[in-house]
């Protein structure tokens, strides 16, 4: 018997729609989000838009400024460095647990996702590649066993997707190749149960990803 899965609420649907507009650059860094025009576009109430924006503020994509409105969170040097430093801390902590406790089914899952992402790369399917990347990272959290870390990472995913898209737009296929190479190295370290090697791989990759995003932002500013 299949487990019951509640339907996504209207607030979550609104938040997901606006999230994708931000992640894929249709709403730009620092841009104001007008409740009225967004409500009309989505054919929902102002209240639904407001609730969705509150949810996105928790996910670090929106700033709600009293008496001024809602704005897309500014993607700047401070934000990007803070994001990757935090992701590295959380993922290294949980990665060490995975190295110690993984079972054969865990390795099969990680390797399967890596193969699927290689196929997406070969087919130039960026959206699916990004989705699988998040799924891969979630699969690596199976032994996190920490309420606060799991919930914090859930709230960071939208910003991670946003940054990944920005980096890809600027760096192209090299960014995807770097992702695949990092995953392959990480899987090898996990298989060998080598905590220190995995920690080193995650540290280098966090620095690399962070710099790719910063280069993309700088490049976009120069073109503007």
C-alpha positions as CSV (number, residue, x, y, z in Angstrom):
1,X,0.0,0.0,0.0
2,X,1.4,3.4,-1.0
3,X,2.0,5.9,1.8
4,X,-0.4,8.9,1.7
5,X,1.2,12.0,0.2
6,X,-0.8,15.2,0.9
7,X,-1.2,17.6,-2.1
8,X,0.9,20.6,-2.2
9,X,-0.9,23.6,-0.6
10,X,-1.6,26.8,-2.6
11,X,1.0,28.6,-0.6
12,X,3.6,26.0,-1.5
13,X,2.6,26.2,-5.2
14,X,2.9,30.0,-5.2
15,X,6.2,29.8,-3.4
16,X,7.5,27.2,-5.9
17,X,6.5,29.3,-8.9
18,X,8.2,32.4,-7.5
19,X,11.2,30.4,-6.4
20,X,11.7,29.2,-10.0
21,X,11.4,32.7,-11.4
22,X,14.2,33.7,-9.0
23,X,16.3,30.6,-9.5
24,X,16.3,30.9,-13.3
25,X,16.8,34.6,-13.4
26,X,13.4,35.8,-14.5
27,X,13.3,37.8,-11.3
28,X,16.7,39.4,-10.8
29,X,18.9,40.1,-7.8
30,X,17.5,43.0,-5.8
31,X,14.3,43.3,-7.9
32,X,11.1,44.2,-6.2
33,X,8.3,41.7,-6.3
34,X,4.9,43.4,-6.7
35,X,2.1,41.4,-5.0
36,X,-0.6,42.8,-7.2
37,X,0.9,42.0,-10.5
38,X,2.1,38.6,-9.3
39,X,-1.4,37.8,-7.9
40,X,-2.9,38.7,-11.3
41,X,-0.4,36.7,-13.2
42,X,-1.0,33.6,-11.1
43,X,-4.8,34.2,-10.6
44,X,-4.6,33.9,-6.8
45,X,-5.3,36.3,-3.9
46,X,-2.9,38.9,-2.6
47,X,-2.9,36.9,0.7
48,X,-1.6,33.8,-1.1
49,X,1.2,35.7,-2.7
50,X,2.1,37.3,0.7
51,X,2.2,33.8,2.4
52,X,4.3,32.5,-0.4
53,X,6.8,35.4,-0.1
54,X,7.0,34.7,3.7
55,X,7.9,31.1,2.9
56,X,10.6,32.3,0.4
57,X,12.0,34.6,3.0
58,X,12.6,31.6,5.2
59,X,14.4,30.0,2.2
60,X,16.6,33.0,1.8
61,X,15.3,34.0,-1.7
62,X,13.3,37.1,-0.6
63,X,13.6,40.0,1.8
64,X,10.3,41.4,3.1
65,X,11.0,45.0,4.0
66,X,8.3,46.7,6.2
67,X,6.3,49.4,4.4
68,X,8.4,48.9,1.3
69,X,7.6,45.4,0.0
70,X,9.3,42.2,-1.0
71,X,12.6,42.1,-2.9
72,X,14.7,39.3,-4.4
73,X,17.6,38.6,-2.1
74,X,20.7,40.3,-3.5
75,X,23.2,37.8,-4.9
76,X,26.5,39.4,-3.8
77,X,29.9,38.4,-2.6
78,X,28.9,38.2,1.1
79,X,25.8,36.1,0.4
80,X,27.5,33.7,-1.9
81,X,30.5,33.1,0.4
82,X,28.2,32.7,3.4
83,X,26.1,30.1,1.5
84,X,29.1,27.9,0.4
85,X,30.8,28.1,3.8
86,X,27.6,27.0,5.5
87,X,26.9,24.2,3.0
88,X,30.5,22.9,3.4
89,X,30.2,22.8,7.2
90,X,26.9,20.9,7.1
91,X,27.8,18.5,4.3
92,X,31.2,17.7,5.7
93,X,29.6,16.9,9.1
94,X,27.0,14.6,7.6
95,X,29.4,13.2,5.0
96,X,31.6,11.9,7.8
97,X,28.6,10.0,9.2
98,X,27.8,8.6,5.8
99,X,31.4,7.3,5.4
100,X,31.2,5.5,8.7
101,X,27.7,4.0,8.3
102,X,26.8,3.5,4.6
103,X,25.2,0.3,3.4
104,X,25.4,-1.2,-0.1
105,X,22.0,0.2,-1.0
106,X,23.4,3.7,-0.3
107,X,26.3,3.3,-2.6
108,X,24.0,1.9,-5.3
109,X,21.8,5.0,-5.0
110,X,24.6,7.5,-5.2
111,X,26.2,5.7,-8.1
112,X,22.9,5.5,-9.9
113,X,22.3,9.3,-9.5
114,X,25.8,10.0,-10.8
115,X,25.1,7.9,-13.9
116,X,21.8,9.7,-14.5
117,X,23.6,13.0,-14.2
118,X,26.2,12.0,-16.7
119,X,23.4,11.1,-19.1
120,X,21.8,14.5,-18.6
121,X,25.1,16.2,-19.3
122,X,25.5,14.3,-22.5
123,X,21.9,15.2,-23.5
124,X,22.4,18.8,-22.5
125,X,19.4,18.6,-20.1
126,X,20.4,21.2,-17.5
127,X,17.1,21.4,-15.6
128,X,17.2,17.6,-14.9
129,X,20.9,17.8,-14.1
130,X,20.2,20.4,-11.4
131,X,17.3,18.4,-10.0
132,X,19.4,15.2,-9.8
133,X,22.2,17.1,-8.2
134,X,19.9,18.1,-5.3
135,X,18.6,14.6,-5.1
136,X,22.2,13.3,-5.0
137,X,23.0,15.6,-2.1
138,X,19.8,14.6,-0.2
139,X,20.7,11.0,-0.7
140,X,24.1,11.7,1.0
141,X,22.2,13.0,4.0
142,X,20.6,9.7,4.9
143,X,22.6,9.4,8.1
144,X,22.6,13.0,9.1
145,X,20.3,12.2,12.1
146,X,20.1,15.9,13.0
147,X,16.8,17.8,12.9
148,X,18.4,21.2,12.7
149,X,20.9,20.4,10.0
150,X,18.4,18.6,7.7
151,X,15.9,21.5,8.0
152,X,18.6,24.2,7.5
153,X,19.9,22.4,4.4
154,X,16.3,22.2,3.0
155,X,16.1,26.0,3.3
156,X,19.4,26.4,1.5
157,X,18.6,24.3,-1.5
158,X,16.8,27.1,-3.4
159,X,19.8,29.4,-3.1
160,X,22.1,26.5,-4.1
161,X,20.0,25.9,-7.2
162,X,20.0,29.7,-8.0
163,X,23.8,29.9,-7.7
164,X,24.3,26.7,-9.8
165,X,22.2,28.2,-12.6
166,X,24.1,31.5,-12.5
167,X,27.5,29.6,-12.6
168,X,26.3,27.5,-15.5
169,X,25.1,30.4,-17.5
170,X,28.5,32.0,-17.3
171,X,30.8,29.0,-17.2
172,X,28.8,26.6,-19.5
173,X,29.6,22.9,-19.7
174,X,32.8,23.2,-17.6
175,X,30.7,23.8,-14.5
176,X,28.8,20.5,-15.1
177,X,32.0,18.6,-15.8
178,X,33.4,19.9,-12.5
179,X,30.3,18.8,-10.7
180,X,30.5,15.3,-12.1
181,X,34.2,15.0,-11.3
182,X,33.6,16.1,-7.7
183,X,30.8,13.5,-7.4
184,X,33.1,10.7,-8.8
185,X,35.9,11.6,-6.3
186,X,33.4,11.8,-3.4
187,X,31.8,8.5,-4.2
188,X,35.3,6.9,-4.3
189,X,36.2,8.4,-0.9
190,X,32.9,7.3,0.6
191,X,33.4,3.7,-0.8
192,X,36.8,3.6,0.8
193,X,35.4,4.9,4.1
194,X,38.0,7.7,4.0
195,X,36.6,10.6,6.1
196,X,39.6,13.0,5.7
197,X,39.7,12.5,1.9
198,X,36.0,13.2,1.6
199,X,36.4,16.3,3.8
200,X,39.2,17.6,1.6
201,X,37.2,17.0,-1.6
202,X,34.1,18.8,-0.2
203,X,36.3,21.8,0.9
204,X,38.0,22.2,-2.5
205,X,34.7,21.8,-4.3
206,X,33.0,24.4,-2.1
207,X,35.8,26.9,-2.8
208,X,35.6,26.1,-6.6
209,X,31.8,26.4,-6.8
210,X,31.9,29.6,-4.8
211,X,34.5,31.2,-7.1
212,X,32.6,30.1,-10.2
213,X,29.5,31.9,-8.9
214,X,31.5,35.0,-8.0
215,X,33.1,35.1,-11.4
216,X,29.7,34.8,-13.0
217,X,28.3,37.7,-11.0
218,X,31.3,39.8,-11.8
219,X,31.0,38.9,-15.5
220,X,27.4,39.8,-15.6
221,X,28.1,43.2,-13.9
222,X,30.7,44.0,-16.5
223,X,28.3,43.2,-19.3
224,X,25.7,45.4,-17.7
